[in-house]
Amino acid sequence: MGDRSNGEVLMLEAPPSYGRASSSSDAEIIDALPYIDDDYGDPRVKLEVDRLVEDEMRRSSKKPADFLKDFPPLPTFNFEGYPMIAREYERVRAGRPPVSLDRSRYELEIPPANKRNDETAWRQALQRAQRLLQYQVMRMENLELLLKYGPDAWKQHNQRLEVYLSRMQKLAQEQNEKIEKVNRERKYHQQNTAYELNALHMQWKELCQKNIDISAACASVETRINELKREAAERGWNLDAITENGQLENSEL
């Protein structure tokens, strides 16, 4: 450090950790101040950032799919007690097409020609026809019930959806208000701190300039000392002996 006898700081020494990332992997350094930093709106800064990102991506040996390896594994789904959902999940996971519905049991077919005289074949065809008839009867009953109670059921369902929508909109509004509050507080603190940051930035620039001036002065002094030593050597003076004699005389005084 420089001489502080006059109360003026001449040299500043950087801390050991200056300019080096923290050893902790969990440490995150966030120095963005979007409300007071004007560099983000500069197109030249954007071009430089894009160039740095492209250079980093070009140098990186990772592929886009490799970044997924850094995430924790997906949870194992357990469809115990739901075999139909388990089979559908495995089908979608394997990329197989969906199985089409088997509508053969809803078709009314008479026995083939080689079984026209077979009583068992006709009995099965009759049972299939009875099932289809009962199925159509149930469809008619369901349609009648839908015509009778469907409008009111849909109205109640729509009312429940409207209540749910109102609740979700209220929650969304509350979250937006919290976000807006945080942004207002952040903007207020950043704008109030901008004056102090600007003052510290100017002080830092002045101290850097002062360090540069001191380094230049030290280099000039060293150059002058070397010139004097060279001149003393040319004249045959022993500076070490003169220095020792001067120290002895000073000590005697």
N, C-alpha and C positions, 0 to 999 in steps of 0.2 A: 504494500500500500504506500501511497505517497505521503508527504508530510502533511499532518493535520493540525499543526500548531496554530495556524491562522484560521482554523474552523472551516476551511474550504476543501472539498473532496477533489483530489487530483486524479486518482486512479480507482477503478472498480474491478474487483475480481469476481468472475462468474462462479456460482456455486458448482460443486462437483457434478450434480445431476443435470446441469443446464444443457439443453439440446439433446438429451438422451431420453428414450422412452422408459417408462417405469418398468421394473422387473416383474411386477404383478401382472398376470395375464388378464385379470378381471378389471384392471384400471382402465377407465375410459376418459380421455381428455376431450372435452367439448369446449371449443373456443369460438363458436359461431355466435355472432350478435346481429341477427338479421334486421333488427329495427334501427341500427345505427351504422352498420357496415354498408357502404355504397358500392363495394367492389362486385357484389353479386349481380348488379344490373349492368355491368360493363361488358359489352360483347367480346372485347379482347380477353377478359378474364374467363369468360365461358369457353372461348376457343382454346385457351391454354388448358383449362380443366379437361375438356373433351380430348385434347391431345394426350394429356397425361394418363387419362383413363384408357385410351386406345393403346398407348405404349405398354401399360401394365397388363392389359388383356393379351397383347401380342407376346409379351415375355412370359406370361403365366403358362405353366404346363398343365393346368387343370382344364378340364372340359366342363361345359355347363352342367352335365349330369353329375360330375364329381362333387359339386357343392352340396348336393343332397346328402352326401356321406357325413357331413359335419353335423347334421341334425340327428336328434335321438330317433331310434327305431319306432315304427308305428306300433300302437298297442295291438295285441292279439285279440281278435273278436271271438267271443264265445257265444255261439247260437244254440247252446244246450236247451233243449225243449222246443226249439223252433227249426225242425228239419227242413221245412219248405224254404225258409229264409236262408238257411245254410247252403242248400243246393243252388239257390239263385245267386248267392254271393260267390260261390265257387265258379258258376257259369260266367258271371260278369268278369271275375278275376282272370279266368282262362281265355276270355275274349270270344267265347262261343256264341252263336246267334240264339235268340230266344226260341223256345219250343212252341210251335204253333198249337192251338187248341184242337183237341180231337172232337170233331162234331159228328163223327160217324154214328154215335148213339142217338143223335137227334134226327137221323134220317130214317124214313119209313121204307123198308125194302121187303119185297116178297121173296119167298124161297126161290133159289135158282131152279132152272128147268129140270135138273137131275134129281131134285128133291121135292118136286111138286106133289108127289104121292106120299111124302114122309110126314106122318102126324106130328112128330117131335119138332120138325122144322116149322110147320105151320103154328104149332103151339108157341114156339119162341117168337115168331113174327107177330102173333097176336099179343103176347106180353109186351113186346117192344111198342106196338101200336097203342096199347093201354097206357104205357108209361108216357108216350108222347102226348096222348090226349090229356093225361093228368097234368103234364108239364104246361100245356097250353091253357088248361083251366087255372092253374096257379098264376100264370102270366096275366090272364084276364083279371083275376082277383087283385093282383098287385097293382095293375093299372087302375082299377076302380079305387083302391085305397089311395093311390097317388093322386088321382083326380079329386078325391074327397079331402084328404089331409095334407097333400103335398104343398099347396100354397102357404098354409099356416106354418108348416114345418120349415119351409124355406125362409119365411119371414122371421121366425125365431132364430134360425141360423144366421141370417143377415144381421139381426140385432146383436147377437153374440159377437159376430165379427166386427161390428161397429164399436162395441164396447172394448174389444181387444185392440182395435186400431186406435181408439182414443187413448187407451192406456199406454200403448207403444209410442204414440206421438208425444204424450206428456213426458215419458221417460227420455225420449230423444231431445225434447226441448230443454229438460233439466240438464242433460249432458252437454248440450250446446251452450247453455248459459255458463256451466262450469268451465268449459273450454274457453269461452269468450272472456270470462273473469281471469283465467290464468294468462291469456294472451294480453289482456289490458295491464295486469300487474307486471308481466314480463316487459312489455313496452315501456311502462312507467319507470321501472328500475333501470332498464338499459339506457333510456334517454337521460335519466338523472345521473347515471354513472358515466355517460359519455364525456361530460366536462372533466371529470377526474381522469378518465382514460386519456383524453387528449392532452391534459396537462402532464401526465406521466410520460406519454409518448414524446412530447416536446422535451421534457427533462432527460429522457433516455437518449434522444438524438443529440442534445447538448453534451451529455456526458460522453457519448461515443466520439463526438468531435473533439472533446477535450482529451480523451485517451489517444486519439490520432495525433493531436498536436504534441502531447507529451512524448509519444513514441518518436515523432519526428525530431523533437528537441533532444531526446536521449541519443538518437542516432547522430545528430549533429555534434553533440558533446563528445560522443565516442570517436567520431571522425577527427575532431580537434585534438583529443588526447593522443590518438595515434600519430597525428602530424607532429605534435610536440615531442612524443617519444622518439620519432624518427629524427627530428631535428637535434634532440639531445644526443642520440647515438652518433650522428654525424659530427657533433662537436666533441665527442669523447666523454661525455658526462655519465657518471654512474648514478642513475636516479635512485636505485635501491639504497646505496650508501647515503645519498643526500637525504632520502626520506627517513632512514634510521637515525642519522645525526639530528635531523629536525625534530624527530620524536623525543630523542634524548634531551635536547636542549629545552623542549617544551616541558618535559617531565622535571628537569632541574629547576625550571622557573616555578 
